[in-house]
Amino acid sequence: MTTVCIIPSHMGIKGRADRSFISPPIYMQYLPFVSCLQLHQSLGIPKPLEEAYAHLTSGDPKTFWISGQWMTELKGGSDVGGGTETVVARELPDGSYSLHGFKWFTSAADSDMTLTLARIVGPDGQIQQGSRGLSLFYLKIYEDGKLNGIKIQRLKEKLGTRALPTAELLLDGARAHLITMEGQGIPYIVNMMNIARIYNAVSAAGSMRRIVDLARDYATRREAFGKPLKDHPLHMQTLARMEREEAGGGREEVVASLKVLVLLRQTAFPLVQVQSQAAFLLVMELAIAVTSEGLECFGGQGFMEDTGLPVSVRDTQVKKHWTFAKLEAATRQSELQASVQIIQNNLQKLKQFVRRMDSKGEAGWQLAARDFSYTLAWIYEGNERIASKSSPVVECCSERL
């Protein structure tokens, strides 16, 4: 599958495009696009979004827009409802809103537009706290050639995706347009995050495939102790394990993730959330391990910045920070009986685990949430591979379980 990205001319990219610059803005451009479609299906495209919709869907680099999504404030973290406190919105005579507050982490800070959460000040001067007090706004970065009530505080120094400008911004009277019903901002953001997880899973799987291919090629060229690396059994064992991890938890999981794009229209929303989160969790964890192992396959060259290799590890690490399918056992295929039994046994163990955690209350679940998520992801992945009769991949999942 070939992906063609149209890079706006104002980005100033010459020669080799930096993947960390292109990738996040492209999916950020797509997220508002999905939101626009969602609004269009239910309410029709709000008038303030008509211009943005045209730019976001344009194939012309001169008119194409990049979009950001501004949620993170000083408290940070995934508790958006509890963390969005500094930005409030006051309605202006023309129906737009004036946004005031501090956005602590804004990716694609040089974008053309953004979608941002804010709280609306009521007629009585009160602001509703919590998730139900958040609404979603469309904000153009520039108006009449000047920043739209936005003051840049500083650029972030980050571990990865360094070519992508991320900044701390102060909104001081930024004019924005409400594009959801008041207090309904979170549902749209959740939908965006599901798409973001799928995108990052695909991107991370690509990072794994890239480092594995490079390491395999290097093994045919580099000689040590009188013979190529490919003739050293230990080195080839490492490459084989990386290949298996990439196939079992990367490439195959991406196929399952892409099914979610269909599920968005055909299946219950909770299933979409579970599957996208499981795919995200599994692929991100494997991608970090595989890219790090891949770096070591190049020896000292893997740690030299001028080779372009270390950036793959940093960018993969960053992806992880962005943010029950039914089991159909293939019992009729005798060659998969052992794998089917492993999946069934682990499902029983998972059920017993759930019962134990229920008896311990909320504190028990908080303690067990991480292990539960990984176990669920590996069971799901193993089941998907059983359905496709991918025995080596099932073996990989079985070992993990």
C-alpha positions as CSV (number, residue, x, y, z in Angstrom):
1,M,0.0,0.0,0.0
2,T,1.4,3.4,-1.0
3,T,0.6,6.5,0.9
4,V,0.9,9.8,-0.9
5,C,1.1,12.9,1.3
6,I,0.7,16.4,-0.1
7,I,3.1,18.7,1.7
8,P,2.0,22.4,1.9
9,S,4.6,24.7,0.3
10,H,4.6,26.9,3.4
11,M,6.2,24.1,5.4
12,G,9.5,24.9,3.5
13,I,10.5,21.2,3.3
14,K,13.4,20.8,0.8
15,G,15.0,17.5,-0.2
16,R,14.3,14.6,2.2
17,A,11.1,15.3,4.2
18,D,11.3,14.7,7.9
19,R,8.8,12.0,8.9
20,S,8.3,13.5,12.3
21,F,7.2,16.7,10.7
22,I,4.8,15.2,8.2
23,S,3.1,12.3,10.1
24,P,1.4,14.0,13.1
25,P,0.0,17.0,11.2
26,I,-1.3,14.7,8.5
27,Y,-3.5,12.8,11.0
28,M,-4.3,16.0,12.8
29,Q,-5.6,17.2,9.4
30,Y,-7.6,14.1,9.1
31,L,-9.1,14.2,12.6
32,P,-10.9,17.6,12.1
33,F,-11.9,16.2,8.7
34,V,-13.6,13.3,10.4
35,S,-15.3,15.6,12.9
36,C,-16.5,17.8,10.0
37,L,-18.0,14.7,8.3
38,Q,-19.6,13.7,11.6
39,L,-21.1,17.1,12.0
40,H,-22.2,17.1,8.4
41,Q,-24.1,13.8,8.8
42,S,-26.0,15.0,11.9
43,L,-26.3,18.8,11.7
44,G,-24.9,19.8,8.3
45,I,-21.6,21.5,8.1
46,P,-21.6,24.6,10.4
47,K,-21.1,27.7,8.4
48,P,-17.8,28.7,10.2
49,L,-16.4,25.3,9.2
50,E,-17.3,25.5,5.5
51,E,-14.0,27.3,4.7
52,A,-12.0,24.9,6.9
53,Y,-13.7,21.9,5.3
54,A,-12.8,23.0,1.8
55,H,-9.1,23.5,2.8
56,L,-8.8,20.3,4.7
57,T,-10.1,18.3,1.8
58,S,-8.1,20.1,-0.8
59,G,-5.6,18.3,-3.0
60,D,-3.8,21.6,-3.9
61,P,-0.7,22.3,-1.8
62,K,-1.4,26.0,-2.1
63,T,-4.8,25.8,-0.4
64,F,-4.3,22.6,1.8
65,W,-4.5,23.3,5.5
66,I,-2.9,21.5,8.5
67,S,-4.8,21.4,11.7
68,G,-3.9,21.1,15.3
69,Q,-5.9,19.8,18.3
70,W,-5.4,21.7,21.5
71,M,-6.5,19.9,24.6
72,T,-3.5,19.7,27.0
73,E,-3.2,22.4,29.7
74,L,-1.0,22.8,32.7
75,K,-2.4,19.8,34.6
76,G,-1.7,17.6,31.5
77,G,-2.7,13.9,31.3
78,S,-5.7,12.1,29.9
79,D,-8.1,13.7,32.4
80,V,-9.3,16.3,29.9
81,G,-12.5,17.0,31.8
82,G,-10.6,17.7,35.0
83,G,-7.7,19.4,33.4
84,T,-9.3,22.0,31.1
85,E,-9.8,24.8,33.6
86,T,-7.8,27.8,32.3
87,V,-9.6,28.4,29.1
88,V,-13.0,30.0,29.2
89,A,-15.1,31.4,26.4
90,R,-17.2,34.5,26.3
91,E,-19.8,35.0,23.6
92,L,-19.3,38.0,21.3
93,P,-22.1,40.0,19.6
94,D,-21.5,38.3,16.2
95,G,-22.0,34.8,17.8
96,S,-18.3,33.9,18.0
97,Y,-16.5,33.4,21.3
98,S,-13.4,34.9,22.9
99,L,-11.1,32.3,24.3
100,H,-8.8,33.1,27.2
101,G,-6.3,30.7,28.9
102,F,-3.1,28.7,28.6
103,K,-2.5,25.8,26.4
104,W,0.6,23.9,27.7
105,F,1.2,21.5,24.8
106,T,0.1,22.4,21.3
107,S,1.4,20.2,18.5
108,A,1.6,21.5,14.9
109,A,1.9,25.0,16.4
110,D,2.4,26.4,12.9
111,S,-0.9,25.0,11.7
112,D,-3.6,26.9,9.8
113,M,-6.4,26.1,12.2
114,T,-7.2,24.1,15.3
115,L,-10.0,22.4,17.2
116,T,-9.8,23.2,20.9
117,L,-11.9,22.6,24.0
118,A,-13.1,25.4,26.2
119,R,-15.7,26.2,28.9
120,I,-18.5,28.7,28.1
121,V,-19.2,31.3,30.7
122,G,-23.0,31.2,31.5
123,P,-25.3,34.2,31.7
124,D,-24.9,34.1,35.5
125,G,-21.1,34.2,35.1
126,Q,-20.7,30.6,36.2
127,I,-18.6,28.0,34.5
128,Q,-19.6,24.3,34.6
129,Q,-16.7,22.1,35.7
130,G,-16.1,18.5,34.6
131,S,-16.4,16.9,31.2
132,R,-20.0,18.1,30.6
133,G,-18.8,21.7,30.8
134,L,-16.5,21.3,27.7
135,S,-17.4,22.5,24.2
136,L,-15.5,22.1,21.0
137,F,-14.4,25.2,19.1
138,Y,-12.9,25.9,15.7
139,L,-10.2,28.5,15.8
140,K,-8.2,30.0,12.8
141,I,-4.6,30.7,13.8
142,Y,-4.3,33.8,11.7
143,E,-6.8,36.6,11.0
144,D,-5.9,39.4,8.6
145,G,-2.4,38.1,8.5
146,K,-1.9,38.3,12.3
147,L,-2.0,35.8,15.1
148,N,-5.6,35.5,16.3
149,G,-5.3,36.5,19.9
150,I,-2.5,34.0,20.4
151,K,0.8,34.7,22.2
152,I,3.6,32.2,21.8
153,Q,5.3,31.5,25.1
154,R,8.0,29.1,24.1
155,L,8.8,26.1,21.9
156,K,9.1,22.7,23.6
157,E,12.3,20.7,23.8
158,K,11.1,17.1,23.1
159,L,12.5,13.6,23.0
160,G,11.2,12.9,19.5
161,T,9.3,14.4,16.6
162,R,11.6,17.4,17.0
163,A,11.0,18.8,13.5
164,L,7.3,19.2,14.5
165,P,6.9,22.5,16.3
166,T,5.2,22.1,19.7
167,A,4.6,25.1,21.8
168,E,3.1,26.7,24.9
169,L,0.5,29.2,23.8
170,L,-1.5,31.9,25.7
171,L,-4.9,32.5,24.3
172,D,-5.7,36.1,25.0
173,G,-9.0,36.9,23.3
174,A,-8.6,34.4,20.5
175,R,-11.8,34.5,18.4
176,A,-13.3,31.0,17.8
177,H,-16.5,29.4,16.7
178,L,-18.6,26.9,18.6
179,I,-19.1,23.8,16.4
180,T,-20.8,21.4,18.8
181,M,-23.7,21.7,21.1
182,E,-22.7,23.3,24.3
183,G,-21.1,20.8,26.7
184,Q,-20.8,18.2,23.9
185,G,-17.1,18.6,23.1
186,I,-15.8,15.4,24.7
187,P,-17.7,12.9,22.5
188,Y,-16.1,14.4,19.4
189,I,-12.7,14.4,21.0
190,V,-13.1,10.7,21.9
191,N,-13.9,9.9,18.3
192,M,-10.8,11.8,17.2
193,M,-8.6,9.9,19.6
194,N,-9.8,6.6,18.3
195,I,-8.7,7.6,14.8
196,A,-5.4,8.9,16.3
197,R,-4.8,5.5,18.0
198,I,-5.3,3.7,14.7
199,Y,-3.1,6.0,12.8
200,N,-0.3,5.7,15.4
201,A,-0.6,2.0,15.4
202,V,-0.2,2.0,11.6
203,S,2.8,4.4,11.8
204,A,4.5,2.3,14.6
205,A,4.1,-0.9,12.6
206,G,5.7,0.9,9.7
207,S,8.6,1.9,11.9
208,M,9.1,-1.7,12.9
209,R,9.0,-2.9,9.3
210,R,11.5,-0.2,8.3
211,I,14.1,-1.0,11.0
212,V,13.8,-4.8,10.3
213,D,14.3,-4.3,6.6
214,L,17.4,-2.0,7.2
215,A,18.8,-4.5,9.7
216,R,18.4,-7.4,7.3
217,D,20.1,-5.5,4.5
218,Y,22.9,-4.4,6.8
219,A,23.5,-8.1,7.7
220,T,24.3,-8.9,4.1
221,R,26.9,-6.1,3.8
222,R,28.6,-5.9,7.2
223,E,31.4,-8.4,7.9
224,A,32.6,-9.5,11.3
225,F,35.1,-12.2,12.2
226,G,35.6,-13.0,8.6
227,K,32.0,-13.5,7.4
228,P,28.8,-11.4,6.9
229,L,26.5,-10.9,9.9
230,K,23.9,-13.0,8.1
231,D,26.2,-16.0,8.6
232,H,26.3,-15.6,12.4
233,P,23.5,-17.7,13.9
234,L,23.1,-15.5,17.0
235,H,22.6,-12.4,14.9
236,M,20.1,-14.1,12.6
237,Q,18.2,-15.4,15.6
238,T,17.8,-11.8,16.8
239,L,16.6,-10.7,13.4
240,A,14.2,-13.7,13.2
241,R,12.7,-12.7,16.6
242,M,12.3,-9.1,15.4
243,E,10.6,-10.3,12.3
244,R,8.2,-12.4,14.2
245,E,7.4,-9.6,16.6
246,E,6.8,-7.3,13.7
247,A,4.5,-9.8,12.0
248,G,2.6,-10.9,15.1
249,G,2.1,-7.6,16.9
250,G,2.7,-5.1,14.1
251,R,1.7,-5.9,10.5
252,E,-1.1,-8.3,11.4
253,E,-2.5,-6.0,14.1
254,V,-2.6,-3.1,11.7
255,V,-4.9,-5.2,9.4
256,A,-7.2,-5.7,12.4
257,S,-7.0,-2.0,13.2
258,L,-8.0,-0.9,9.7
259,K,-11.1,-3.0,10.2
260,V,-12.1,-0.4,12.8
261,L,-12.6,2.1,10.0
262,V,-15.5,-0.1,8.8
263,L,-16.6,-0.7,12.4
264,L,-17.0,3.0,12.9
265,R,-20.1,2.8,10.7
266,Q,-21.2,-0.8,11.2
267,T,-20.6,-1.8,14.8
268,A,-21.3,-0.5,18.3
269,F,-19.1,2.4,19.4
270,P,-17.8,0.6,22.6
271,L,-16.3,-2.2,20.5
272,V,-14.5,0.4,18.4
273,Q,-13.0,1.9,21.5
274,V,-11.9,-1.5,22.9
275,Q,-10.3,-2.7,19.7
276,S,-8.6,0.6,18.8
277,Q,-7.1,0.8,22.4
278,A,-6.0,-2.9,22.3
279,A,-4.3,-2.3,18.9
280,F,-2.7,0.9,20.1
281,L,-1.4,-0.7,23.3
282,L,0.0,-3.8,21.7
283,V,1.7,-2.2,18.6
284,M,3.2,0.7,20.6
285,E,4.8,-1.6,23.1
286,L,6.2,-3.9,20.5
287,A,7.4,-1.0,18.2
288,I,9.5,0.5,21.0
289,A,11.1,-2.9,21.7
290,V,11.7,-3.8,18.1
291,T,13.1,-0.4,17.0
292,S,15.4,-0.4,20.0
293,E,16.6,-3.9,19.3
294,G,17.0,-3.0,15.6
295,L,19.3,-0.1,16.5
296,E,21.7,-2.6,18.3
297,C,21.9,-4.7,15.1
298,F,24.0,-1.9,13.6
299,G,26.5,-1.8,16.4
300,G,28.0,1.6,17.0
301,Q,26.5,3.0,13.8
302,G,23.1,2.6,15.3
303,F,23.8,5.3,17.8
304,M,25.3,7.8,15.4
305,E,22.9,10.6,14.6
306,D,24.2,11.1,11.1
307,T,23.0,7.7,10.1
308,G,19.4,8.7,10.7
309,L,18.7,5.6,12.8
310,P,18.4,6.9,16.4
311,V,15.5,9.2,15.4
312,S,13.3,6.1,14.7
313,V,13.5,5.1,18.3
314,R,12.7,8.6,19.6
315,D,9.8,9.1,17.3
316,T,8.4,5.7,18.1
317,Q,8.6,6.4,21.8
318,V,6.7,9.6,21.3
319,K,3.8,7.8,19.5
320,K,3.0,5.9,22.6
321,H,2.4,9.1,24.5
322,W,-0.2,10.4,22.2
323,T,-2.8,8.9,23.4
324,F,-14.4,-7.3,23.8
325,A,-14.3,-8.5,20.4
326,K,-16.0,-11.9,20.2
327,L,-13.8,-15.0,20.1
328,E,-14.5,-17.2,17.1
329,A,-12.3,-20.2,17.7
330,A,-11.3,-22.1,14.6
331,T,-11.9,-25.5,16.3
332,R,-12.3,-27.4,13.0
333,Q,-8.7,-26.8,11.9
334,S,-6.8,-29.6,13.6
335,E,-3.5,-27.9,13.1
336,L,-4.7,-25.0,15.2
337,Q,-6.2,-27.0,18.0
338,A,-3.2,-26.3,20.4
339,S,-3.4,-22.6,19.7
340,V,-7.1,-22.5,20.2
341,Q,-6.8,-24.3,23.5
342,I,-4.2,-21.8,24.6
343,I,-6.5,-18.9,23.8
344,Q,-9.5,-20.6,25.6
345,N,-7.4,-21.4,28.7
346,N,-6.2,-17.8,28.9
347,L,-9.7,-16.5,28.5
348,Q,-10.7,-18.6,31.5
349,K,-7.8,-17.3,33.4
350,L,-8.8,-13.8,32.4
351,K,-12.3,-14.4,33.6
352,Q,-11.0,-15.6,37.0
353,F,-8.8,-12.6,37.2
354,V,-11.7,-10.3,36.6
355,R,-13.7,-11.9,39.3
356,R,-10.8,-11.5,41.8
357,M,-10.4,-7.9,40.9
358,D,-14.2,-7.3,41.2
359,S,-14.0,-8.6,44.8
360,K,-11.2,-6.1,45.6
361,G,-13.2,-3.1,44.4
362,E,-11.9,0.0,42.5
363,A,-8.5,-0.1,44.1
364,G,-7.9,-3.6,42.8
365,W,-8.8,-2.6,39.3
366,Q,-6.6,0.4,39.3
367,L,-3.7,-1.8,40.3
368,A,-4.5,-4.4,37.7
369,A,-5.5,-2.2,34.8
370,R,-2.2,-2.3,32.9
371,D,-1.7,-6.1,33.1
372,F,-5.3,-6.7,32.2
373,S,-5.0,-4.4,29.1
374,Y,-1.9,-6.2,27.8
375,T,-3.4,-9.7,28.4
376,L,-6.6,-8.7,26.6
377,A,-4.6,-7.3,23.7
378,W,-2.6,-10.5,23.3
379,I,-5.6,-12.7,23.5
380,Y,-7.4,-10.6,20.9
381,E,-4.3,-10.7,18.7
382,G,-3.9,-14.4,19.0
383,N,-7.6,-15.0,18.1
384,E,-7.3,-12.8,15.0
385,R,-4.3,-14.8,13.9
386,I,-6.1,-18.1,14.5
387,A,-8.8,-16.9,12.2
388,S,-6.2,-16.3,9.5
389,K,-4.4,-19.6,10.3
390,S,-1.1,-17.7,10.9
391,S,0.5,-20.3,13.1
392,P,3.9,-18.6,13.7
393,V,2.1,-15.5,14.8
394,V,-0.1,-17.5,17.1
395,E,3.0,-19.0,18.6
396,C,4.4,-15.6,19.3
397,C,1.2,-14.5,21.0
398,S,1.1,-17.8,23.0
399,E,4.6,-17.2,24.3
400,R,3.6,-13.7,25.4
401,L,0.6,-15.0,27.3
